[in-house]
Amino acid sequence: MAARDLILRNVEVEGRGGLDVRLADGRIAEVGPRLAACGQELDGRGGALIPGLIDHHIHLLAAAAKADSLALDDVAGAADLAVRLTAFAAARPPGTWIRAVGYHEAIVGLPGRAELDALVPAHPLRIQHRTGGLWLLNSLALARLGEAAAPEGLERDAAGAPTGRLWRGDSWLSDRLGRTPPPLAPLGRTLAAAGVTGLMDASVTTNPAAAALLAEAVRSGALPQRLGLMSGGALAAPHDGAIFVGPLKILLDDHALPDLAEIVARIGEARGQGRAVAVHCVAAGELAVTLAAFEAEGAQAGDRIEHGGLISSAAVAAVAAMGLTVVTQPAFIFERGDRYLAEVDPAEHGDLYRCASLLAAGVPVAASSDAPYASPDPWIGVAAAVDRLTRAGRPIGLAERVTPRRALDLYLGPFDRPGGPSRRIAPGQAADLCLLKAPEAEALDQPGAELVAATLVGGEVTFEAG
């Protein structure tokens, strides 16, 4: 349903029920009881009308590609891994690529090319680590890609032979594979059905070609959300405003941290482009060098810490003092929490993906999915921010819990101020909206995407529950 003029009847707005909301020209025009009829109408049936949710950190092309990949997130061990890879390969002609995602070394370490050859001998195989920073390649994959032309990130043994482990090689893989981009429409529909109206793609590899592809997906409606793009280099927005350019992304690896001067120079590069910076900080070492770089170069409004996987109490104070925003992923507590409890020092469990303590210190905090490395469903993140329970029901850092409404607010800040005051249902605001099937208090008691009744972007309905 497209709508230049649309009235949402009988909705709850900010706790007040029985209201109507009139939309015109993509914006909220009027809010009040029993508004005069004009154009089309949508019955809200007493459900809460809230601003549409924004996923402030997602990787769209990787998330779309996951649909055609073998998911290894829940593999039980070496035998299970072998069974799944063998079955997946058997269903495909020899010589065709196999792509698997979500691997973790707890399954069977980081296997090299020989171990992978034993599992999948007749197909080129690439397996992505769940962090997205490492690919595991078998011999057929290395031969197909051309190992002689491989980047420095391809690990080699003492004799100079590739081990099959490729660190941060996404751009090289894309260049060598030359594959057709994955369809984005299914992901766009999934996000719309969850009430998502805005996305910030956080991929450091985004270049002008990828930006053009994503902009066209917005124009065509394949991605029915507003879209901002980070990038590791310079990027220009198209004249039609299909997408906008977000912060410059700085990607750090704890096992190979760059010199402080290099990070400072990258921040300076962002300033020269008129951009804020967003720095990947999962590990404590990554955060420490990032804070040192901001101390040297200076932080500005819009600068972000991505993830904040481990933030000590001392680091909380430093982040607050510098005015940095933290864009975190509460859903990791649910989806990865049991592994964190097994692998992370118990003394650091309270530092994992903080929320409440950051807010108490005055740090702006926004939430995101980091899909495909977690589910794109924001309501999983809302629930996890409230209860801080793992998939097995075990608690992590209960002091970091927030109220249901505060958890929802993590997704409602504007694009240019993630973690800032939530957008409101008020005249003049963009009609980027999420209509729930129940009043807000009831919906937040058991948050879930199934409670989304309709989603609108610019006054146009992008999802309506059947």
N, C-alpha and C positions, 0 to 999 in steps of 0.2 A: 504494500500500500504506500504510494507516494502521496505526500500531503504538503501543499503550500499553506493551507489553512486547515487546522485540525484541532478539535477539542477533546481532551482527555477528561471523561466524566467520572465523578465519584472516586477521587483518589485521595490518599492521605499525603499531606505535604508537611514535613518537619513536625510530625506528631499530631497535626490537625486533620481530622477526617472530613469527608463529605465535600471536598473542594473540586472545582473544575479548573483545568489549565488550558488556555488557548495558545496555540502556536501559529505563528505567521512568519513567512519568509525566513524560515530556518531558526527562528528565535522564539523565546517565551514572550508572549504579548500581554497576557493577563492571567491572574490567579485570583479565584474567588468562588463563592457559592453560586450555583444556578446561573452560569453565564449564558448569554443569549446565543442561540444556535447560529452557526455559520460554517458551511462546508461539511467535511467529514467528521465523524465522531468515533471515539474508541472508549468502550466501557471499562473503567478501571476496577469495578467491583470491590471498591474499598481498599485496594492494595496500595502500598506505599509507592510514591513516585520519587525517585532519587536521581541525582546526576549519574550519567553513565560512568562505568568504571574505566580507569586507564591502567593499562599494564605498562609500567615505566621502564621495563627491561625485558625484552624478548628478542629471539633470533628467528625471524620469520621464515627465511629460506630453509634453515636447518630444521625448524619445526615442521614445515610442510614436507620436507624430505623424509622425515621419520616415518611417515605413513607407509613408505615403500621399503622400509628397513626391518631387519630382525631385531626386536627389542630384547636386550639382555639384562634389564634392570633387576629382574627377580630370579635370575639363575641361581640354583641352589649349590652348585659346586662343579668340579671338573667333569664328572660324568654327565650331568645335566647340560653343560655347555656343549659337550661333544654330540649329544643326542640332538640338540636343537640345531646346531650348525649343519650336521649331517642331513637332517630332514629338510632343512631350508635349501641346501644345495641340491638334494635329490629332486626337488620340484622345479629345478631350473636347468636349462641346457648347459652342458659343459662349456666353459669359456666365457660365460656371462658373469658380470660383476655381482658380487654379494656384498652388501653393506649392512653391518650390524652396529647398533648403538647402545649406549647405557652400560658399557662394561666397567667393572671395577676389579682392581688387582686382588681383592679378597677372594675372588673366585678361584684363580689359579696363577697368581702373580701377574707379570707382564710377559706373556709368551713371545718368543722371537719367531722368525720366519720358519725355522725348521719345525717347531711345535705346531704352528698354524698349518704348515704343509701337510702334516700328519692328519689334521682334522679335516681340512678342505684341500685335497690335492688337485682337483680338476677345474677349479674356479678361481679367478682373481678375487681375493678377499681383503676387505678393509674393515677394521673394527674400531669404532670411536670410543675412547674413554668417557666415562660419564661427565667429566669436567669439560669436555670439548677440546682439551688442549693436547691430546695425544691420539695418534692413529697407529694401529697395529696392522702390518701388511705381511701377507705371505709372499712366497717367491714369484708366483705368477703375477701378483699385483705389482711387485717391484719391476719385473720384466716389462709388463705392459706400460708402466709409467715411465720407464727409462731411468734406472737408478743412477746412471752416470751424470744425469743432469739434475739430480736431486739437490735440494737446498741444505744449508748447514744443519737444519733441524733433523735430518735423517741420521740417526745414531749409527755409528760404525764400531766394529770390534777392533782388537789390537792389530789385526791384519788388514784393516781398511775395508772389510766387507760389511755391507749394510745388515744390521740386526733385524730390520723390519719395524723398528720403533721410530715413528715420525712425530716430532714435537712441533706444534704450531705450524702445521703445513697446509692449512685449508686453502690458501690462495694458490699454492703450487698444485694441489690436487685438482682444484677447479680448472686451472689453466690446462693441465695435462689431460683431464678427462673430457673436457669440452662437452659436458652433458647438457641435456635439455633441462631447464629449470623446473622444479616440481610445481604442480598446480597449487595455487594459493587459495582458490575458492573454498575448498572443504574446510581449511583452517579458519578462513574468514567467517564462514557460517557457524563454526563451533564457538568462536569468540563472541559473535553476535548473540548466540543463544545463551551465553553466560552474562549478558548485559554489558559487554565490553564495547566502548565507543571510541577508545583512543589507544594508540600503541606507540612505544618508543623502541625502535629496533636498535639494539646495542652492539651490533656486529662491527668489530674493528676492521673487518675485511671489506666493508661496503665501499665500492668505488663508483665512479659515474655510471658504468654500465648496470651495476646492481641497483643503483638508485633509480635509473630510468625504468628498469623492470618493475620495481616496486611501485613507482609512481603510476605506471600504466595499470597495475593491478587495482590501484585506488580509483583511477578514472573509469575503469571497466566495471567496477562494482565487485570484483573478485574479493577485494579487501574492503568491506563496507565500514571501515573505521577511519578516523583521522590518524595520520601517520607522520611521525618524526623519525629522523635517521641520525644515528651517530656514525662516525667513520674515523679511521686512523689517519686519514689525509684530508686534503682540501675537498670540499663538496659544495656544489651550488644547487639551490632550490630552483625548480622549473618556474617559469613565469606564471603558469596557471594556478600555482599554489597547491598542486596535488599532494605534495609532501613539503615538510619544512626541515631545515637542517638543525640538528641538536648539538650537544656537546661533542668535542673531540675526544675519542676514546683512547685511553692509554692502558694497554694490556701488560700486566706484570706476571712473571712466573717465579714462584718462591725458590725454585731450584736453580734459577739462572737470573738473578736480579741484575738489572743494569746499574751503571754508575749513577750516583745522585745527580751529577751534572747532566746526564742524558735525560733524566726525567724532568729536570728544571728546564732544559731546552725544549722539551715537548710542550710543557706548559706555556712557555714563551711563544711557541708556534701557534698554539690555540689562541693566545691573546692577539697575535698578529692577524688571525682570521676573524676576530671579533666573537670568539666562542668561549664558553666555559669548558671545563674538562671533566671527564668521568673516568675515574681510575679503578680498575679491577683490583679489589683487595679481599681475597678470601682468607689468606694466611696472615698471621701476625707480622711476619717479616715484610710482607707486601705493604701492609698498613704503616709500619714503622718508617719505611723509606719514603712512602707517599707523604706522610706528615712532615718529614724532614724537607721534602721538596717544596711543599706549600710554605713551610717556614722560611725557606730561602727565597722563593719567588713571590709569595703572597697569594692568598686565596681571594676569590671574588664571588659575588652572588651567582648562584647556579652551579658552582663546582660541587662535584658529587663523589662519594665513595660508593662504588658498586659492590654489593654483597655484604660487606662487613661480617664475614664469616666468623672471625675471632677478634673481638674488641675488648681489651682489658679495661679495668676501671680507670687506669691512668690515661689510656687512649680516649676514653669517653670524654674526659675533661679537655683533652687536646682538640678533639674533633669539634666540641662545642665552642671552644675559644676561637677557632679559626672560622666559624660560621659555615662549616661544611654540611651538606645534606647527605644522609645515608639512604640508599635505595636497596632494600633488603628483600629476602625471599622467605617469608614465614613458613611456606609450604615445605621447605627443606626439613624443618623439624619433624613434620609428619612423614614425609617420603623417605628421608635418609636418617632420621633420628636414631633408629636402632643401630645402625652402623656407626654413627657418631659415638654412641654410648660404649661401643666395643673398642673403638680405635682412638678416640680423643682422650687425653689426660683428664681424669675426673676433676682435677683442679680447674680445668678450663671449660667445664660444661656450662657454667653460668655465663661464659663469654660468647657462646654460640648464638649467632643471629639475634643479637639483642634488639629489644624494642622499647619496653617500658622505661628502662634506665636511660636510654638515649632521649626519649621524650621528656623525662623528668629533668634532664640536664639542659633542655632547650634546643636539642638537635632536631631539625626537621627530618622526619622519617617518612618515606614512601615505600609501598610494597610493589612487588612485581612477581612474575612467574619464573623468569629465566628459561622458559620453554625453548628448546625441547628437553632441557636438562631437568625439568620438573613438569608437571601437568600445566597446561595453559589455563585451567579452570581457576579463576581468582577466588572463588568461594572456599576452596581448600585452604588457601592462604588466610582467609578471614577466620575460619574455624581454628586453624593452627595458632594464629596470633592470640586467640582467646584461651585455648586450653593447653597449648605447648605439650601435646601428647604425640608420641610416635605412632607409627602404624600398629604396633603391638600394644599400644595403650600405656607406654612408659613415659613418665614426665621428664622434661629437660628444662632446666632454668625457669622454674615456675615464677620466680620473681619478675620475669620479663613479660608476664601475661598482661594483656590490656582488655578493656571492656569490649563487648561486641560492637558498639557504635564506634569506638576508637579504632577498632580493627578495620571496619568498613571505611573510615576516613582515610586510611592509608592508601586507598585506591581512588580517592575522590579529589585529590589536589590537582591543580591545573598543570598543563604541560610545562609551562615556564617556571612553575614553583612547586615541584613535587615535594610533598610533605608540608606544603603551605595550607592555609585555610581551605576547607572543602568548598567546591563550587556549590551554588545554591539554586533552588527552584524559585526564580524571581524574574520579573519582567526585564527584558533586555539581555538575559543570559542565552547562550547558544542552546538550542533544543537538542542537546545530546543527553538522552534520558534512558533510564531503566525503570520499567514498571514491574513491581513485584506482585505476586498473587495474594499476598497477605499484608497486613499492617507491619510496619518496620519492626516493632518489638517482637512480634510473633515470628517473622522471617529470620531475624537474627538469633532467635533461640535455637534454631536448627538450620544454619546457613547452608545453602546449596544452590547450584545452578538450576535445579528443577523448579525453583520458586520464581524464576524470571518469566513474566508474562509477555513482555514486549520490550524491544530495544529500538531506540530512534537516534539517528544521527542527522543533525541539521533539520529536524522535523520530519525526516523520512523514516518510515518503519523498516528496519533492517532484519527484525525477527519478531514473529508473533507466534506464541504457543498455540498448538492446535486444540 
